[in-house]
Amino acid sequence: DVSTFGDRLLVTLRSAWGADGKTHPVGSLLSMPLDAFVSGQRAPVTLLFLPTATASMEGFSCTRSFLILAVLDNVRSELVLWRADNKLPSGWVYERTFQGEGVVSLSARGVDEQHSDQIWVISTGYLTPTTLGYGAVESPCACETLK
């Protein structure tokens, strides 16, 4: 699967792929400069997610400045935040990982991907009702509960 974030190409691998002398496994999320890739130049690849025996990526969403990865690790829901930074060769800075309390499933989506770092957060669990929250991407667990 291929997507873009600003001037970066994002690739979620459906099969193993070799780049920069490394083989990236199925389920990895890679990023590279879009211009270099389109022009056929050898572009440096940044690994944003590496699946393990216990961790897989369910998907990702974007805000103006952040890439939010939805990850399951040992059947626990996590939101992994990467901040875009064009001053770095990789284009990304790892910010942090948020985990749901107990057995809670978390998902997040940008409210307005082009203009805002505000997000919608949906959490659901076996013992808690589904809730919809609104807040800043930097603190998804501190979102205002709307419903």
CORTAVEN-V826309 format. One record per backbone hydrogen bond with DSSP energy under -1.0 kcal/mol. CO is the residue of the C=O (numbers start at 0). NH is the residue of the N-H. E is the energy in kcal/mol with one decimal. If there is no record, write none. Layout:
# CORTAVEN-V826309
CO;NH;E / CO;NH;E
This chain:
# CORTAVEN-V826309
0;11;-2.6 / 2;9;-3.1 / 4;7;-2.0 / 6;33;-2.5 / 7;4;-2.3 / 8;31;-1.8 / 9;2;-2.5 / 10;29;-2.8 / 12;26;-2.5 / 16;23;-3.4 / 18;21;-2.0 / 21;18;-2.9 / 23;16;-2.2 / 24;27;-1.7 / 27;12;-2.4 / 28;47;-2.9 / 28;48;-1.5 / 29;10;-2.6 / 30;45;-3.1 / 31;8;-3.5 / 32;36;-1.8 / 33;37;-2.7 / 34;38;-2.1 / 35;40;-2.0 / 36;39;-1.1 / 45;30;-2.3 / 48;28;-1.9 / 53;73;-2.4 / 54;51;-1.8 / 55;71;-2.9 / 58;69;-2.9 / 60;67;-3.1 / 64;83;-2.9 / 65;62;-2.4 / 66;81;-2.4 / 67;60;-2.2 / 68;79;-2.5 / 69;57;-3.1 / 69;58;-1.2 / 70;77;-2.7 / 71;55;-2.3 / 72;75;-1.3 / 75;72;-2.7 / 76;99;-1.9 / 77;70;-2.7 / 78;97;-2.8 / 79;68;-3.0 / 80;94;-2.7 / 81;66;-3.0 / 82;92;-2.1 / 84;87;-1.6 / 90;84;-2.3 / 92;82;-3.1 / 95;80;-2.9 / 97;78;-2.6 / 101;103;-1.2 / 104;123;-1.8 / 106;121;-2.6 / 108;119;-2.9 / 111;115;-2.3 / 115;63;-2.6 / 116;136;-2.1 / 117;110;-2.5 / 118;134;-1.9 / 119;108;-2.2 / 120;132;-3.0 / 121;106;-1.8 / 122;130;-2.7 / 123;104;-3.5 / 127;124;-1.3 / 130;122;-2.0 / 131;145;-3.4 / 131;146;-1.5 / 132;120;-2.3 / 133;143;-2.6 / 134;118;-3.1 / 135;138;-1.5 / 138;141;-1.7 / 143;133;-2.2
